[in-house]
Amino acid sequence: MKNNRRQFIKTAALGTIGLGLLSSENLFSGIEATGGDPFSLPILPYTYDALEPMIDTLTMTIHHSKHHQAYINNLNKHIAANVNLQGKSLYELCVNAKEYGPVVRNNAGGHYNHSLFWELMSPKPTTIKNESLNQAINSSFGSFEKMKELFTEAAMKRFGSGWAWLMVDSNNKLIINSTANQDNPLMNGIDITGKPILAIDVWEHAYYLHYQNKRADYVNAWWSLVNWQKVEQLFLAH
Ligand code: MN
């Protein structure tokens, strides 16, 4: 517990240097617009042990401080060596990721996806309060339960490493799909594009220590962690 807190404070301090005002309130508009100067690890809005027992402390610690940090380090190193990438926002790097090549695609994607993922979970149970999000879910999928079923199916069917997404298109319609590796729906030229409002990491590093091969148990447990107020905020801001 003490170690977790120390790590959290250290991480928080590092995050503050790079992204300034980053907080749960401005993540989406903030982080995607931020240039790599250089990019830095965002502050978690909770401690490493806060999502127990659904996500264990060791998994959270390694996932945030090692995996996410590695994407950022690789991205910063690559940007430092490529003048044409300097000064680009994370959003621009993601949108044009295919054009910028695999290092940007994997690591700008990795930085964006994980930054979003942390904010989309909460140790405190939440529910949807916004009627327009409820309406969009009902008109797109028929019911909340059906949306949950289709999203879970997308997370389960993603072969190998990747992410499942709930995203909104320009007509206010919600779409569910999954992407491989660190691709995301912002990237031009991938199968599905839209603005992500909910995401789950289904790489084995996200669950293997606690759940081993049982991805379904992880996905089912993860639903109780969804921060619906963040989902609403992203939906309303699209
Ligand atoms: Mn991950």
Residues whose N, C-alpha, C, O or C-beta is under 5 A from the ligand:
A	BS01	MN	D201 W203 A206
